[in-house]
Amino acid sequence: MQQEHDPIVFQRDGVSLTRSQVDAFGEEIDALRQQVMADRGESDARYIRRVVRFQKGCEVAGRGLLFLGFLPPAWLAGTGLLALSKILENMEIGHNVMHGQWDWLGDPNLDSAHYDWDNTCPAEQWKHSHNYMHHTYTNVVGKDRDVGYGIMRMSEHQSWNPAYLFQPIYNWVLALLFEWGVAFHDLEIERVIRGDKSRAQFRKEQKLIFKKVRRQVLKDYVLFPLLAGPFFLFVLSGNFTANILRNLWSYLIIFCGHFTERAEMFTEEEVEGESRGQWYLRQLLGSSNLEGGRLFHILSGNLSHQIEHHLFPDMPSNRYQQVAPKVREIAERYGLHYNSGSLRRQFGSVMRRIHRLALPSRRGAAVVN
């Protein structure tokens, strides 16, 4: 009789939660969010402005040193500083600003509606594919296009085809060219082929991407190298290397936050009509954290706290480290797995998943084309 009034609405990994338990879980997560959001203040503002100043300083110093790139120490230092600048700008500043984490400051330079980052993906398209599609439908196969980025099989709910046998190889191509994969991700070429998306919409989005790509290419591979005069090639190679380093780091953090073996995937049927509490459960179980020190967290854009980011995408990122122990405590109290580990362990788990799912599933599973 009790089950009729309080049915079980969640069952995974031996954990069963009733509707009232899921609602209570959601209320605790909501209360934690409200507590932190009400406490935002000057210390948070100082933090992000300090990061921005440091990032800009690294960029100026890095580009300046690359003009002396004929000297090996200057080339190495300039490339390293420029890569650091690009990592900070993409991860801790751009990504988080575009989530609206700093809109409350009223600072036009940190406003999500106008910010555009140092990346080949236009901000407008990123906010659609990432902020809306990915964060709304996190790890829902068939809805979240970040599951495999349209080229990789990351869930047994995805139908297998022989092309996936090569994903352990082209995974590394994606890593090296990650910003380009991000840029063209939202074009949804497969939907155009199926006829689910109009060619007019495709051309409109393509035009925006090419405009942004042209600007980025001109800046890094034409303008600054030309300014260096006879040292053109030193600046060109430094800029290219800095972009590759940024791409590899972004790939590493993002894949470790989403595709470890314990990061769960969901079907569209499972999330149909889900409550706020069930949405929180999906964010928790579909994300993975990385353990490390303060500098590591900043360089990751605090996406080392991927669980907290998915629970609270508009919370200032510097607060994730503060709320993480509380989220873990709540999760463990409800018997839920809190997926956290070192970078080495989590990356090894990602590689195992990529290699395992390159092969056909050994047991039957529903498939989504």
C-alpha positions as CSV (number, residue, x, y, z in Angstrom):
1,M,0.0,0.0,0.0
2,Q,2.8,2.4,0.8
3,Q,4.4,1.8,-2.6
4,E,1.2,3.0,-4.3
5,H,1.4,6.3,-2.5
6,D,5.2,6.6,-2.7
7,P,6.3,4.6,-5.7
8,I,9.9,3.8,-6.5
9,V,10.9,6.2,-9.3
10,F,14.7,5.6,-9.4
11,Q,16.6,2.3,-9.6
12,R,20.3,2.0,-10.6
13,D,23.3,0.1,-9.3
14,G,21.3,-1.5,-6.5
15,V,19.9,1.8,-5.3
16,S,16.2,2.3,-5.2
17,L,14.6,5.7,-4.3
18,T,11.0,6.5,-3.9
19,R,9.4,9.6,-5.2
20,S,9.5,11.3,-1.8
21,Q,13.2,10.5,-1.4
22,V,14.0,11.9,-4.9
23,D,12.0,15.0,-4.1
24,A,13.9,15.4,-0.8
25,F,17.2,14.9,-2.6
26,G,16.3,17.7,-5.0
27,E,15.2,20.0,-2.2
28,E,18.6,19.5,-0.5
29,I,20.4,20.3,-3.7
30,D,18.2,23.3,-4.3
31,A,18.8,24.6,-0.7
32,L,22.6,24.3,-1.2
33,R,22.4,26.3,-4.4
34,Q,20.2,29.0,-2.9
35,Q,22.6,29.3,0.1
36,V,25.6,29.9,-2.1
37,M,23.9,32.2,-4.7
38,A,22.6,34.4,-1.8
39,D,26.2,34.7,-0.5
40,R,27.8,35.9,-3.7
41,G,29.8,39.1,-3.1
42,E,33.0,41.1,-3.4
43,S,35.3,38.2,-2.8
44,D,33.8,36.4,-5.8
45,A,34.2,39.6,-7.9
46,R,37.8,40.0,-6.9
47,Y,38.5,36.4,-7.8
48,I,37.3,36.6,-11.4
49,R,38.8,40.0,-12.1
50,R,42.1,38.8,-10.8
51,V,41.9,35.8,-13.1
52,V,41.1,38.0,-16.0
53,R,44.0,40.4,-15.3
54,F,46.4,37.5,-15.0
55,Q,45.1,35.9,-18.2
56,K,45.5,39.1,-20.2
57,G,49.0,39.6,-18.7
58,C,50.0,36.1,-19.8
59,E,48.7,36.8,-23.3
60,V,50.6,40.1,-23.6
61,A,53.8,38.6,-22.2
62,G,53.5,35.4,-24.3
63,R,52.9,37.3,-27.6
64,G,55.7,39.7,-26.8
65,L,58.2,36.9,-26.1
66,L,57.3,35.2,-29.3
67,F,58.6,38.2,-31.2
68,L,62.0,37.2,-29.8
69,G,61.2,33.6,-30.7
70,F,64.6,33.1,-32.6
71,L,65.9,32.7,-29.0
72,P,64.8,29.2,-27.9
73,P,64.1,30.2,-24.2
74,A,62.0,33.1,-25.4
75,W,60.0,30.8,-27.8
76,L,59.4,28.2,-25.1
77,A,58.4,30.8,-22.5
78,G,56.2,32.8,-25.0
79,T,54.5,29.6,-26.3
80,G,53.9,28.4,-22.7
81,L,52.5,31.7,-21.5
82,L,50.2,32.0,-24.6
83,A,48.9,28.5,-24.1
84,L,48.3,29.3,-20.4
85,S,46.4,32.4,-21.5
86,K,44.2,30.5,-23.9
87,I,43.5,27.8,-21.4
88,L,42.4,30.3,-18.7
89,E,40.4,32.3,-21.2
90,N,38.5,29.3,-22.6
91,M,38.1,27.3,-19.4
92,E,37.8,29.6,-16.3
93,I,36.7,32.7,-18.1
94,G,34.9,32.2,-21.4
95,H,33.1,28.9,-20.7
96,N,31.9,30.1,-17.3
97,V,31.0,33.7,-18.3
98,M,28.8,32.3,-21.1
99,H,27.0,30.2,-18.5
100,G,25.9,33.5,-16.9
101,Q,28.0,32.8,-13.8
102,W,29.0,36.5,-13.6
103,D,26.0,38.3,-15.0
104,W,25.1,39.5,-11.5
105,L,28.1,41.7,-11.5
106,G,26.7,44.0,-14.2
107,D,30.1,44.1,-15.8
108,P,29.7,44.3,-19.6
109,N,33.1,42.5,-20.0
110,L,31.7,39.5,-18.1
111,D,28.2,39.5,-19.5
112,S,27.0,36.2,-21.0
113,A,24.9,37.9,-23.6
114,H,27.9,39.7,-25.2
115,Y,31.0,37.7,-24.4
116,D,32.8,35.9,-27.2
117,W,35.7,33.7,-26.5
118,D,39.1,33.0,-28.1
119,N,37.8,29.9,-29.9
120,T,36.7,29.0,-33.4
121,C,33.2,28.2,-32.1
122,P,30.8,31.2,-32.2
123,A,29.5,32.0,-28.7
124,E,25.9,32.0,-29.9
125,Q,26.2,28.4,-31.2
126,W,28.1,27.3,-28.2
127,K,25.4,28.5,-25.9
128,H,22.8,26.5,-27.9
129,S,24.8,23.2,-28.2
130,H,26.4,23.3,-24.8
131,N,24.3,25.5,-22.3
132,Y,21.0,24.3,-23.7
133,M,21.3,20.9,-25.4
134,H,24.1,19.4,-23.3
135,H,23.1,20.8,-19.9
136,T,19.4,20.1,-20.4
137,Y,19.8,16.6,-21.8
138,T,23.0,15.6,-20.1
139,N,24.0,12.1,-21.3
140,V,20.6,11.3,-22.8
141,V,21.5,9.3,-25.9
142,G,19.8,10.7,-28.9
143,K,19.4,14.1,-27.4
144,D,22.8,15.2,-26.0
145,R,25.0,15.4,-29.0
146,D,28.1,15.7,-26.7
147,V,27.8,12.0,-26.2
148,G,30.4,11.0,-28.8
149,Y,30.3,14.4,-30.6
150,G,28.6,12.7,-33.5
151,I,31.7,10.6,-34.4
152,M,32.3,8.3,-31.4
153,R,30.4,5.6,-29.6
154,M,30.3,6.3,-25.9
155,S,27.2,4.3,-24.8
156,E,25.9,0.8,-25.4
157,H,22.6,2.5,-26.2
158,Q,24.3,3.8,-29.5
159,S,24.1,1.3,-32.4
160,W,27.4,-0.1,-33.4
161,N,28.9,0.2,-36.9
162,P,32.4,-0.8,-38.2
163,A,33.6,2.8,-38.3
164,Y,33.8,2.7,-34.5
165,L,36.6,0.2,-34.7
166,F,38.8,3.1,-35.5
167,Q,37.7,5.5,-32.7
168,P,40.7,4.8,-30.5
169,I,42.7,6.4,-33.4
170,Y,40.5,9.3,-34.4
171,N,39.8,10.0,-30.8
172,W,43.3,11.5,-30.8
173,V,42.6,13.5,-33.9
174,L,39.6,15.0,-32.1
175,A,41.9,15.8,-29.1
176,L,44.4,17.7,-31.2
177,L,41.8,19.6,-33.2
178,F,39.3,19.9,-30.3
179,E,38.4,23.6,-30.9
180,W,37.5,22.7,-34.5
181,G,35.4,19.8,-33.4
182,V,33.6,22.1,-31.1
183,A,33.1,24.7,-33.8
184,F,31.5,22.4,-36.3
185,H,29.6,20.3,-33.7
186,D,26.5,22.4,-33.7
187,L,26.0,22.2,-37.5
188,E,24.4,18.8,-37.0
189,I,25.4,17.6,-40.4
190,E,23.8,14.2,-39.8
191,R,20.4,15.9,-39.2
192,V,20.7,17.7,-42.5
193,I,21.4,14.4,-44.3
194,R,18.4,12.8,-42.7
195,G,16.2,15.8,-43.6
196,D,15.5,16.8,-40.0
197,K,17.2,20.2,-40.4
198,S,16.8,22.6,-43.2
199,R,19.6,23.5,-45.5
200,A,18.8,27.2,-45.0
201,Q,19.4,26.8,-41.2
202,F,22.6,24.9,-42.0
203,R,23.9,27.6,-44.3
204,K,23.1,30.3,-41.7
205,E,25.0,28.5,-39.0
206,Q,27.8,27.7,-41.4
207,K,28.2,31.4,-42.2
208,L,28.6,32.3,-38.5
209,I,31.2,29.6,-38.0
210,F,33.2,30.6,-41.0
211,K,33.1,34.2,-39.9
212,K,34.5,33.3,-36.5
213,V,37.0,30.9,-37.9
214,R,38.3,33.6,-40.3
215,R,38.8,36.0,-37.4
216,Q,40.7,33.4,-35.3
217,V,42.9,32.3,-38.2
218,L,43.7,35.9,-39.2
219,K,44.6,36.8,-35.6
220,D,46.9,33.8,-34.8
221,Y,48.2,32.8,-38.2
222,V,48.4,36.0,-40.2
223,L,48.3,39.3,-38.2
224,F,50.6,38.5,-35.2
225,P,53.1,36.6,-37.4
226,L,53.2,39.5,-39.9
227,L,53.8,41.9,-37.1
228,A,56.9,39.9,-36.2
229,G,58.5,40.7,-39.6
230,P,61.5,38.4,-40.2
231,F,60.5,36.3,-37.2
232,F,57.2,35.4,-38.8
233,L,57.7,31.6,-38.6
234,F,58.7,31.7,-34.9
235,V,55.4,33.5,-34.0
236,L,53.4,31.3,-36.3
237,S,54.8,28.1,-34.8
238,G,54.3,29.4,-31.3
239,N,50.7,30.4,-31.9
240,F,50.0,27.0,-33.5
241,T,51.6,25.1,-30.6
242,A,49.7,27.2,-28.0
243,N,46.4,26.3,-29.7
244,I,47.3,22.6,-29.8
245,L,48.2,22.6,-26.1
246,R,44.9,24.4,-25.3
247,N,43.0,21.8,-27.4
248,L,44.7,18.8,-25.7
249,W,44.0,20.3,-22.2
250,S,40.4,21.1,-23.0
251,Y,39.8,17.6,-24.4
252,L,41.5,16.0,-21.3
253,I,39.4,17.9,-18.8
254,I,36.1,17.6,-20.7
255,F,36.4,13.9,-21.5
256,C,37.4,13.0,-18.0
257,G,34.4,14.9,-16.7
258,H,31.9,13.1,-19.0
259,F,33.1,9.7,-20.2
260,T,34.6,7.7,-17.4
261,E,33.3,4.2,-17.1
262,R,31.2,5.1,-14.1
263,A,29.6,8.1,-15.9
264,E,26.1,6.9,-16.6
265,M,24.1,7.3,-19.9
266,F,20.3,7.5,-20.2
267,T,17.7,6.8,-22.7
268,E,15.0,9.3,-23.8
269,E,12.3,7.0,-22.2
270,E,14.1,7.1,-18.9
271,V,14.0,10.9,-18.6
272,E,10.5,11.4,-19.9
273,G,8.6,13.6,-17.5
274,E,11.4,13.7,-15.0
275,S,11.1,15.9,-11.9
276,R,13.6,18.5,-10.7
277,G,15.0,15.9,-8.3
278,Q,15.4,13.3,-11.1
279,W,17.2,15.9,-13.2
280,Y,19.6,16.5,-10.4
281,L,20.2,12.7,-10.1
282,R,21.0,12.5,-13.8
283,Q,23.5,15.4,-13.5
284,L,25.2,13.7,-10.5
285,L,25.4,10.2,-12.0
286,G,26.4,11.4,-15.5
287,S,29.4,13.5,-14.4
288,S,32.9,12.8,-13.0
289,N,35.2,14.9,-10.8
290,L,38.9,15.2,-10.8
291,E,41.0,15.6,-7.7
292,G,43.8,18.1,-7.4
293,G,45.1,21.3,-5.9
294,R,43.8,24.9,-6.2
295,L,45.9,25.7,-9.3
296,F,44.7,22.5,-11.1
297,H,41.1,23.5,-10.4
298,I,41.6,27.0,-11.8
299,L,43.3,25.7,-14.9
300,S,40.5,23.3,-15.5
301,G,38.0,26.1,-15.3
302,N,36.8,24.4,-12.1
303,L,35.4,21.7,-14.4
304,S,37.4,19.4,-12.3
305,H,34.2,19.8,-10.3
306,Q,32.1,18.6,-13.2
307,I,29.4,17.2,-10.9
308,E,28.9,20.5,-9.2
309,H,29.1,22.3,-12.5
310,H,26.3,20.2,-13.9
311,L,24.2,20.6,-10.8
312,F,24.8,24.4,-10.6
313,P,25.9,25.6,-14.1
314,D,25.2,29.3,-13.3
315,M,27.0,29.3,-9.9
316,P,30.4,31.1,-9.8
317,S,33.0,28.5,-10.5
318,N,35.2,29.5,-7.6
319,R,32.5,28.2,-5.3
320,Y,32.5,24.6,-6.6
321,Q,35.3,23.5,-4.4
322,Q,33.3,24.9,-1.4
323,V,30.1,23.0,-2.2
324,A,31.7,19.7,-3.4
325,P,32.1,18.1,0.1
326,K,28.4,19.0,0.8
327,V,27.2,17.5,-2.5
328,R,29.3,14.3,-1.8
329,E,27.8,14.0,1.7
330,I,24.2,14.4,0.4
331,A,24.9,11.8,-2.4
332,E,26.4,9.3,0.0
333,R,23.5,9.7,2.4
334,Y,21.1,8.6,-0.4
335,G,23.4,5.7,-1.4
336,L,24.4,7.4,-4.6
337,H,27.9,7.0,-6.2
338,Y,29.9,10.2,-6.2
339,N,32.4,9.7,-9.1
340,S,35.7,11.3,-8.2
341,G,39.3,10.4,-8.7
342,S,42.8,11.5,-9.8
343,L,43.4,12.8,-13.4
344,R,45.4,9.6,-14.1
345,R,42.7,7.3,-12.9
346,Q,39.8,9.0,-14.6
347,F,41.7,9.4,-17.9
348,G,42.5,5.7,-17.8
349,S,38.8,5.0,-17.3
350,V,37.9,7.1,-20.3
351,M,40.4,5.3,-22.5
352,R,39.0,1.9,-21.4
353,R,35.5,3.1,-22.3
354,I,36.6,4.4,-25.7
355,H,38.3,1.1,-26.5
356,R,35.5,-1.1,-25.1
357,L,32.8,0.6,-27.0
358,A,34.8,0.5,-30.3
359,L,33.7,-3.1,-30.4
360,P,30.2,-4.5,-30.7
361,S,28.4,-4.9,-27.4
362,R,28.7,-8.4,-25.9
363,R,25.2,-8.3,-24.4
364,G,22.0,-7.0,-25.8
365,A,21.2,-3.4,-25.4
366,A,18.7,-1.0,-26.7
367,V,20.1,1.1,-29.5
368,V,19.5,4.7,-30.6
369,N,20.5,5.7,-34.1
